[in-house]
Amino acid sequence: MPIPELSFPATLTVTEQTIDISGFTPGQKDFYRNLFWETVGHYQAAKKPRGTIGLAGPTGAGKSVVGVLFQELARQAGLTFDFAVVTIDAYHYPNAYLLSHFADGEPLKKVKGRYDTYDVAALARDLKAFAAGGNLAFPAYSRKLHDPVPNRTPITTPATLLLVEGLWLLFDRAGWAAIRPQLDFCYFIESDRERTRQAVIKRHMTGGRSLADATRHYEQVDGRNSDLTLQTRSRADKVIPPYYLVG
């Protein structure tokens, strides 16, 4: 069966924000087409109906963009199984919880995005239920509400490839060690610290923060998170460059 030619849209909607990818070069497109088919190959090689592929990396490396892009390519590919994407941001504790729970004398809301601001047990439970073949609905994350929204990604098809993307997939503390064994294969996206800094600050501002608040949050939370995440790359099966360094 011939492999279909996969085309790229001009924009992607990533957690309710429009991302312009019209400037992707032919080299970038070829790289991500090949990476998509490689991901499909890892699922097929596992020879089981439900497969889970991880996509880890620092804040701003492009994990969510790749996830949504792969969903678009999957729609064109004529796959014989379903393809779904879940972000760990959907497992953030709600803001009400983060405001009422404290670490080091301050509400967890101030460090939202850190490894201890997620319901890791719920993520582990849902991944196990997925692998066992049950019907379930994963949550999603809304950048308009700045909160998780339950039951947004239903899984009912026995044969499904799940791509899970997130900062802490390869972290081995605070309960996260339970996640890596559930990934059949895991990529890690590298990043350029200054470039991702600018991208993350811009994203925060698009979400409603002022420049000063977005910069403060990056310096106090996102940047520190990225430094910790970079230390986990050795636990990945394959390290890949961010999209802006491809082609």
BELNOR-V579844 format. One record per pair of residues at least 24 apart in sequence whose ideal C-beta (glycine too) atoms are under 10 Angstrom apart, sorted by the first residue. I is the first residue (numbers start at 0). GAP is how many residues later the second one is. If there is no record, write none. Layout:
i=I gap=GAP
i=I gap=GAP
This chain:
i=0 gap=77
i=2 gap=30
i=2 gap=34
i=2 gap=74
i=2 gap=75
i=3 gap=69
i=3 gap=72
i=3 gap=73
i=3 gap=74
i=4 gap=28
i=4 gap=71
i=5 gap=26
i=5 gap=27
i=5 gap=30
i=5 gap=31
i=5 gap=63
i=5 gap=66
i=5 gap=67
i=5 gap=68
i=5 gap=69
i=5 gap=70
i=5 gap=71
i=6 gap=26
i=6 gap=65
i=6 gap=66
i=6 gap=69
i=7 gap=24
i=7 gap=25
i=7 gap=61
i=7 gap=64
i=7 gap=65
i=7 gap=68
i=8 gap=59
i=8 gap=60
i=8 gap=63
i=8 gap=64
i=11 gap=52
i=11 gap=53
i=11 gap=54
i=11 gap=55
i=11 gap=56
i=11 gap=57
i=11 gap=59
i=11 gap=60
i=12 gap=55
i=12 gap=59
i=13 gap=48
i=13 gap=49
i=13 gap=50
i=13 gap=51
i=13 gap=52
i=13 gap=53
i=13 gap=54
i=13 gap=55
i=13 gap=73
i=13 gap=129
i=13 gap=189
i=14 gap=49
i=14 gap=52
i=14 gap=53
i=14 gap=72
i=14 gap=74
i=14 gap=75
i=14 gap=125
i=14 gap=126
i=14 gap=127
i=14 gap=128
i=14 gap=129
i=14 gap=188
i=14 gap=192
i=15 gap=124
i=15 gap=125
i=15 gap=126
i=15 gap=127
i=15 gap=128
i=15 gap=129
i=15 gap=190
i=15 gap=191
i=16 gap=47
i=16 gap=126
i=16 gap=127
i=16 gap=186
i=16 gap=189
i=16 gap=190
i=17 gap=188
i=18 gap=43
i=18 gap=45
i=18 gap=46
i=18 gap=49
i=18 gap=50
i=18 gap=184
i=20 gap=44
i=20 gap=47
i=20 gap=48
i=20 gap=51
i=20 gap=222
i=22 gap=221
i=23 gap=45
i=23 gap=219
i=23 gap=220
i=23 gap=222
i=23 gap=223
i=24 gap=218
i=24 gap=221
i=24 gap=222
i=25 gap=221
i=26 gap=219
i=26 gap=220
i=27 gap=215
i=27 gap=216
i=27 gap=217
i=27 gap=218
i=27 gap=219
i=28 gap=40
i=28 gap=217
i=28 gap=218
i=29 gap=216
i=29 gap=217
i=30 gap=209
i=30 gap=210
i=30 gap=212
i=30 gap=214
i=30 gap=215
i=30 gap=216
i=31 gap=33
i=31 gap=34
i=31 gap=37
i=31 gap=38
i=31 gap=41
i=31 gap=208
i=31 gap=211
i=31 gap=214
i=31 gap=215
i=32 gap=36
i=32 gap=40
i=32 gap=44
i=34 gap=31
i=34 gap=34
i=34 gap=35
i=34 gap=38
i=34 gap=152
i=34 gap=203
i=34 gap=205
i=34 gap=211
i=35 gap=30
i=35 gap=33
i=35 gap=34
i=35 gap=36
i=35 gap=37
i=35 gap=38
i=35 gap=40
i=35 gap=41
i=35 gap=47
i=35 gap=127
i=36 gap=36
i=36 gap=40
i=37 gap=147
i=37 gap=149
i=37 gap=200
i=37 gap=202
i=38 gap=27
i=38 gap=31
i=38 gap=34
i=38 gap=35
i=38 gap=44
i=38 gap=122
i=38 gap=124
i=38 gap=146
i=38 gap=148
i=39 gap=30
i=39 gap=33
i=39 gap=34
i=39 gap=37
i=39 gap=39
i=39 gap=41
i=39 gap=43
i=39 gap=121
i=40 gap=144
i=41 gap=119
i=41 gap=142
i=41 gap=143
i=41 gap=144
i=41 gap=145
i=41 gap=195
i=41 gap=196
i=42 gap=36
i=42 gap=38
i=42 gap=40
i=42 gap=116
i=42 gap=117
i=42 gap=118
i=42 gap=119
i=42 gap=120
i=42 gap=141
i=42 gap=142
i=43 gap=35
i=43 gap=36
i=43 gap=37
i=43 gap=117
i=44 gap=139
i=44 gap=140
i=45 gap=115
i=45 gap=138
i=45 gap=139
i=47 gap=83
i=47 gap=85
i=47 gap=111
i=47 gap=136
i=48 gap=32
i=48 gap=82
i=48 gap=84
i=48 gap=108
i=48 gap=109
i=48 gap=110
i=48 gap=111
i=48 gap=112
i=49 gap=31
i=49 gap=32
i=49 gap=77
i=49 gap=79
i=49 gap=80
i=49 gap=81
i=49 gap=82
i=49 gap=83
i=49 gap=84
i=49 gap=105
i=49 gap=107
i=49 gap=108
i=49 gap=109
i=49 gap=110
i=49 gap=111
i=49 gap=112
i=49 gap=134
i=50 gap=30
i=50 gap=79
i=50 gap=80
i=50 gap=108
i=50 gap=109
i=50 gap=110
i=50 gap=111
i=50 gap=112
i=50 gap=132
i=50 gap=133
i=50 gap=134
i=51 gap=34
i=51 gap=75
i=51 gap=78
i=51 gap=79
i=51 gap=108
i=51 gap=109
i=51 gap=110
i=51 gap=111
i=51 gap=112
i=51 gap=127
i=51 gap=130
i=51 gap=131
i=51 gap=132
i=51 gap=133
i=51 gap=134
i=52 gap=32
i=52 gap=108
i=52 gap=109
i=52 gap=110
i=52 gap=111
i=52 gap=112
i=52 gap=130
i=52 gap=131
i=52 gap=132
i=52 gap=133
i=52 gap=134
i=52 gap=184
i=53 gap=34
i=53 gap=108
i=53 gap=109
i=53 gap=110
i=53 gap=111
i=53 gap=112
i=53 gap=115
i=53 gap=116
i=53 gap=125
i=53 gap=126
i=53 gap=128
i=53 gap=129
i=53 gap=130
i=53 gap=131
i=53 gap=132
i=53 gap=133
i=53 gap=134
i=53 gap=181
i=53 gap=182
i=53 gap=183
i=54 gap=30
i=54 gap=32
i=54 gap=108
i=54 gap=109
i=54 gap=110
i=54 gap=111
i=54 gap=114
i=54 gap=128
i=54 gap=130
i=54 gap=131
i=54 gap=132
i=54 gap=133
i=54 gap=134
i=54 gap=181
i=54 gap=185
i=55 gap=32
i=55 gap=108
i=55 gap=109
i=55 gap=110
i=55 gap=111
i=55 gap=112
i=55 gap=113
i=55 gap=114
i=55 gap=115
i=55 gap=123
i=55 gap=124
i=55 gap=127
i=55 gap=130
i=55 gap=131
i=55 gap=132
i=55 gap=133
i=55 gap=173
i=55 gap=176
i=55 gap=177
i=55 gap=179
i=55 gap=180
i=55 gap=183
i=56 gap=108
i=56 gap=109
i=56 gap=110
i=56 gap=112
i=56 gap=113
i=56 gap=130
i=56 gap=131
i=56 gap=132
i=56 gap=133
i=56 gap=134
i=56 gap=139
i=56 gap=169
i=56 gap=172
i=56 gap=173
i=56 gap=175
i=56 gap=176
i=56 gap=179
i=56 gap=182
i=56 gap=183
i=56 gap=185
i=57 gap=109
i=57 gap=130
i=57 gap=131
i=57 gap=132
i=57 gap=133
i=57 gap=134
i=57 gap=135
i=57 gap=138
i=57 gap=142
i=57 gap=164
i=57 gap=165
i=57 gap=167
i=57 gap=168
i=57 gap=169
i=57 gap=170
i=57 gap=171
i=57 gap=172
i=57 gap=174
i=57 gap=175
i=57 gap=184
i=58 gap=54
i=58 gap=108
i=58 gap=132
i=58 gap=137
i=58 gap=138
i=58 gap=140
i=58 gap=141
i=58 gap=144
i=58 gap=159
i=58 gap=162
i=58 gap=163
i=58 gap=164
i=58 gap=165
i=58 gap=166
i=58 gap=167
i=58 gap=170
i=59 gap=107
i=59 gap=129
i=59 gap=131
i=59 gap=132
i=59 gap=133
i=59 gap=135
i=59 gap=136
i=59 gap=137
i=59 gap=138
i=59 gap=139
i=59 gap=140
i=59 gap=141
i=59 gap=142
i=59 gap=143
i=59 gap=158
i=59 gap=162
i=59 gap=163
i=59 gap=166
i=59 gap=182
i=60 gap=104
i=60 gap=106
i=60 gap=127
i=60 gap=128
i=60 gap=129
i=60 gap=130
i=60 gap=131
i=60 gap=134
i=60 gap=135
i=60 gap=138
i=60 gap=139
i=60 gap=165
i=60 gap=168
i=60 gap=169
i=60 gap=179
i=60 gap=180
i=60 gap=181
i=60 gap=182
i=60 gap=183
i=61 gap=103
i=61 gap=127
i=61 gap=129
i=61 gap=134
i=61 gap=137
i=61 gap=178
i=61 gap=179
i=61 gap=180
i=61 gap=181
i=61 gap=182
i=61 gap=183
i=61 gap=184
i=62 gap=24
i=62 gap=25
i=62 gap=26
i=62 gap=100
i=62 gap=101
i=62 gap=102
i=62 gap=103
i=62 gap=104
i=62 gap=106
i=62 gap=124
i=62 gap=125
i=62 gap=126
i=62 gap=128
i=62 gap=179
i=63 gap=25
i=63 gap=77
i=63 gap=101
i=63 gap=102
i=63 gap=139
i=64 gap=100
i=64 gap=124
i=64 gap=177
i=64 gap=178
i=65 gap=97
i=65 gap=99
i=65 gap=121
i=65 gap=123
i=65 gap=174
i=65 gap=176
i=65 gap=177
i=66 gap=96
i=66 gap=97
i=66 gap=98
i=66 gap=99
i=67 gap=97
i=68 gap=174
i=69 gap=91
i=69 gap=93
i=69 gap=95
i=70 gap=92
i=73 gap=87
i=73 gap=89
i=78 gap=80
i=78 gap=82
i=79 gap=79
i=80 gap=76
i=80 gap=77
i=80 gap=78
i=80 gap=79
i=80 gap=80
i=81 gap=73
i=81 gap=74
i=81 gap=75
i=81 gap=76
i=81 gap=77
i=81 gap=78
i=81 gap=79
i=81 gap=80
i=82 gap=74
i=82 gap=77
i=82 gap=78
i=82 gap=79
i=82 gap=80
i=83 gap=46
i=83 gap=54
i=83 gap=69
i=83 gap=70
i=83 gap=71
i=83 gap=73
i=83 gap=76
i=83 gap=77
i=83 gap=78
i=83 gap=79
i=83 gap=80
i=84 gap=53
i=84 gap=55
i=84 gap=68
i=84 gap=76
i=84 gap=77
i=84 gap=78
i=84 gap=79
i=84 gap=80
i=85 gap=37
i=85 gap=40
i=85 gap=41
i=85 gap=44
i=85 gap=52
i=85 gap=53
i=85 gap=54
i=85 gap=55
i=85 gap=66
i=85 gap=67
i=85 gap=69
i=85 gap=76
i=85 gap=77
i=85 gap=78
i=85 gap=79
i=85 gap=80
i=86 gap=51
i=86 gap=52
i=86 gap=53
i=86 gap=54
i=86 gap=61
i=86 gap=66
i=86 gap=76
i=86 gap=77
i=86 gap=78
i=86 gap=79
i=86 gap=80
i=87 gap=30
i=87 gap=31
i=87 gap=32
i=87 gap=35
i=87 gap=53
i=87 gap=76
i=87 gap=77
i=87 gap=78
i=87 gap=79
i=87 gap=80
i=87 gap=81
i=87 gap=88
i=87 gap=91
i=88 gap=24
i=88 gap=29
i=88 gap=50
i=88 gap=51
i=88 gap=52
i=88 gap=53
i=88 gap=54
i=88 gap=59
i=88 gap=76
i=88 gap=77
i=88 gap=78
i=89 gap=28
i=89 gap=29
i=89 gap=32
i=89 gap=33
i=89 gap=36
i=89 gap=48
i=89 gap=49
i=89 gap=50
i=89 gap=51
i=89 gap=52
i=89 gap=57
i=89 gap=58
i=89 gap=59
i=89 gap=60
i=89 gap=62
i=89 gap=63
i=89 gap=74
i=89 gap=76
i=90 gap=26
i=90 gap=27
i=90 gap=28
i=90 gap=29
i=90 gap=30
i=90 gap=31
i=90 gap=32
i=90 gap=33
i=90 gap=35
i=90 gap=47
i=90 gap=48
i=90 gap=50
i=90 gap=57
i=90 gap=75
i=90 gap=77
i=91 gap=25
i=91 gap=26
i=91 gap=27
i=91 gap=47
i=91 gap=49
i=91 gap=54
i=91 gap=55
i=91 gap=56
i=92 gap=24
i=92 gap=25
i=92 gap=26
i=92 gap=29
i=92 gap=54
i=92 gap=55
i=93 gap=25
i=93 gap=51
i=93 gap=52
i=93 gap=53
i=93 gap=54
i=94 gap=50
i=94 gap=51
i=94 gap=52
i=94 gap=53
i=95 gap=51
i=96 gap=50
i=97 gap=49
i=108 gap=37
i=109 gap=106
i=109 gap=107
i=109 gap=110
i=109 gap=111
i=110 gap=106
i=110 gap=109
i=110 gap=110
i=110 gap=111
i=110 gap=113
i=110 gap=114
i=111 gap=34
i=111 gap=105
i=111 gap=109
i=112 gap=54
i=112 gap=55
i=112 gap=87
i=112 gap=104
i=112 gap=108
i=112 gap=109
i=112 gap=111
i=112 gap=112
i=113 gap=53
i=113 gap=54
i=113 gap=60
i=113 gap=106
i=113 gap=107
i=113 gap=108
i=113 gap=110
i=113 gap=111
i=113 gap=114
i=114 gap=52
i=114 gap=53
i=114 gap=56
i=114 gap=58
i=114 gap=59
i=114 gap=60
i=114 gap=61
i=114 gap=110
i=114 gap=113
i=114 gap=114
i=115 gap=52
i=115 gap=57
i=115 gap=58
i=115 gap=59
i=115 gap=60
i=116 gap=51
i=116 gap=57
i=116 gap=104
i=117 gap=30
i=117 gap=48
i=117 gap=49
i=117 gap=50
i=117 gap=56
i=117 gap=57
i=117 gap=58
i=118 gap=29
i=118 gap=56
i=119 gap=48
i=119 gap=51
i=119 gap=54
i=119 gap=55
i=119 gap=56
i=119 gap=57
i=119 gap=58
i=119 gap=59
i=120 gap=54
i=120 gap=57
i=121 gap=26
i=122 gap=41
i=122 gap=43
i=122 gap=45
i=122 gap=46
i=122 gap=52
i=122 gap=53
i=122 gap=55
i=122 gap=56
i=122 gap=59
i=123 gap=51
i=123 gap=52
i=123 gap=53
i=123 gap=54
i=123 gap=55
i=123 gap=57
i=123 gap=58
i=124 gap=53
i=125 gap=29
i=125 gap=36
i=125 gap=38
i=125 gap=56
i=126 gap=35
i=126 gap=37
i=126 gap=51
i=126 gap=52
i=126 gap=54
i=126 gap=55
i=126 gap=56
i=127 gap=50
i=127 gap=54
i=128 gap=26
i=129 gap=25
i=129 gap=30
i=129 gap=32
i=129 gap=34
i=129 gap=52
i=130 gap=31
i=130 gap=51
i=130 gap=53
i=132 gap=25
i=132 gap=26
i=132 gap=27
i=137 gap=24
i=137 gap=26
i=142 gap=60
i=142 gap=61
i=142 gap=63
i=142 gap=64
i=142 gap=65
i=143 gap=63
i=143 gap=64
i=145 gap=61
i=145 gap=62
i=162 gap=24
i=164 gap=24
i=165 gap=63
i=166 gap=55
i=166 gap=58
i=166 gap=59
i=166 gap=61
i=166 gap=62
i=166 gap=65
i=167 gap=57
i=167 gap=60
i=167 gap=61
i=167 gap=64
i=168 gap=60
i=168 gap=63
i=168 gap=66
i=168 gap=67
i=169 gap=59
i=169 gap=61
i=169 gap=62
i=169 gap=63
i=169 gap=64
i=169 gap=65
i=169 gap=66
i=170 gap=54
i=170 gap=57
i=170 gap=58
i=170 gap=60
i=170 gap=61
i=170 gap=64
i=171 gap=59
i=171 gap=60
i=171 gap=63
i=172 gap=55
i=175 gap=56
i=179 gap=52
i=179 gap=55
i=179 gap=56
i=182 gap=52
i=182 gap=53
i=182 gap=54
i=183 gap=53
i=184 gap=51
i=184 gap=52
i=184 gap=53
i=185 gap=46
i=185 gap=49
i=185 gap=50
i=185 gap=51
i=185 gap=52
i=186 gap=49
i=186 gap=50
i=186 gap=51
i=186 gap=52
i=186 gap=53
i=187 gap=41
i=187 gap=42
i=187 gap=44
i=187 gap=45
i=187 gap=46
i=187 gap=47
i=187 gap=48
i=187 gap=49
i=187 gap=50
i=187 gap=51
i=187 gap=52
i=188 gap=40
i=188 gap=44
i=188 gap=47
i=188 gap=50
i=188 gap=51
i=188 gap=52
i=188 gap=53
i=188 gap=54
i=188 gap=56
i=189 gap=40
i=189 gap=43
i=189 gap=49
i=189 gap=50
i=189 gap=51
i=189 gap=52
i=189 gap=55
i=190 gap=35
i=190 gap=38
i=190 gap=39
i=190 gap=50
i=190 gap=51
i=190 gap=53
i=190 gap=54
i=191 gap=49
i=191 gap=50
i=191 gap=52
i=191 gap=53
i=192 gap=30
i=192 gap=33
i=192 gap=34
i=192 gap=37
i=194 gap=47
i=194 gap=49
i=194 gap=50
i=195 gap=26
i=195 gap=27
i=195 gap=30
i=195 gap=46
i=195 gap=48
i=196 gap=25
i=196 gap=26
i=196 gap=29
i=198 gap=43
i=198 gap=45
i=199 gap=25
i=199 gap=26
